[in-house]
Amino acid sequence: MEHSGAISGYRAHLDAHALGLTFEALVFVTMRAADRDTVDAFEAAVAAVPHVLQAQRLFGDPNYLLRVITHDLPAFQRLYDDRLATLPGVQRLSSTLVMKSVVENRPLPL
């Protein structure tokens, strides 16, 4: 599989709770505009935020879904206010808290 390119890399799976990262949220982002410059600037800026574990561009509204992890609620609030709300092109953010992860890091169904 390595020779075919199906394996893109290897990594260790770290336990977030053991590292004190116990607060997880999903943040929905609605953009002011969808022009190439705005999208590129937003995507580059969000990729530079270490607490964003995943960022997915969506069809329709909202435009993006971010999976975010922090130590606690106050840390999330600071991240939300100081970093996420100030990302290029953001019109509106809304978030919901993750109660429990039921399925994660599942292998691809081959």
C-alpha positions in Angstrom: 0.0 0.0 0.0 2.9 2.4 0.6 4.1 2.0 -3.0 0.6 2.7 -4.4 0.3 5.9 -2.3 -2.7 4.5 -0.3 -0.7 5.0 2.9 -0.1 8.7 3.3 1.8 8.6 6.6 2.0 7.3 10.1 1.3 9.0 13.4 0.8 8.3 17.1 -2.7 8.5 18.5 -2.5 10.7 21.6 -5.2 10.7 24.4 -6.5 14.3 24.6 -7.9 13.8 28.1 -4.5 12.5 29.4 -3.0 15.7 28.0 -5.6 18.0 29.6 -7.5 18.7 26.4 -11.0 18.0 27.7 -13.2 20.6 26.0 -14.3 19.9 22.4 -16.6 21.9 20.3 -17.9 22.1 16.7 -17.8 25.6 15.3 -19.9 26.5 12.2 -18.5 29.4 10.1 -20.5 31.5 7.8 -18.4 33.6 5.5 -19.1 37.2 4.3 -18.0 36.3 0.7 -16.9 33.2 -1.2 -14.4 34.8 -3.6 -11.1 33.0 -4.1 -9.0 35.5 -2.2 -11.3 35.4 0.9 -11.5 31.6 0.9 -7.7 31.3 0.5 -7.0 33.8 3.3 -9.5 32.1 5.6 -8.2 28.6 4.9 -4.6 29.6 5.4 -5.4 31.4 8.6 -7.6 28.5 10.1 -4.9 26.0 9.2 -2.5 28.0 11.4 -4.7 27.6 14.5 -3.3 24.6 16.4 -6.5 24.0 18.4 -8.5 23.4 15.2 -8.3 19.6 14.7 -10.4 19.5 11.5 -11.7 22.2 9.2 -14.1 21.2 6.4 -15.6 23.3 3.7 -19.3 22.6 3.2 -21.8 23.2 0.5 -24.4 25.8 1.5 -24.7 27.6 4.8 -22.7 27.4 7.0 -19.6 27.4 4.8 -17.2 25.6 7.2 -17.3 23.1 10.1 -14.4 23.3 12.5 -13.6 20.7 15.2 -11.9 22.5 18.0 -10.3 21.2 21.2 -9.1 23.2 24.3 -8.3 22.7 27.9 -11.6 24.1 29.3 -14.5 26.5 28.6 -12.5 29.7 29.4 -9.7 28.6 27.0 -12.4 27.9 24.3 -14.0 31.3 24.9 -10.6 33.0 24.4 -9.9 31.0 21.3 -13.4 31.8 19.9 -13.2 35.5 20.6 -9.5 36.2 19.9 -8.7 33.9 17.0 -11.8 32.3 15.4 -14.0 35.4 15.3 -11.1 37.4 13.8 -10.3 35.0 10.9 -10.4 36.6 7.5 -13.9 36.8 5.9 -15.9 35.5 8.9 -19.4 36.9 9.1 -20.8 34.7 11.8 -19.8 31.8 14.1 -22.0 29.4 16.0 -20.9 26.5 18.1 -22.1 23.4 19.8 -20.4 21.3 22.4 -19.4 17.7 22.0 -21.0 15.6 24.7 -19.3 12.4 23.8 -17.3 10.9 20.9 -19.0 7.7 19.7 -16.9 6.9 16.7 -13.5 8.4 16.0 -10.3 7.4 14.2 -12.1 4.6 12.5 -10.1 2.8 9.8 -11.3 3.3 6.2 -13.8 0.7 5.1 -11.8 -1.3 2.7 
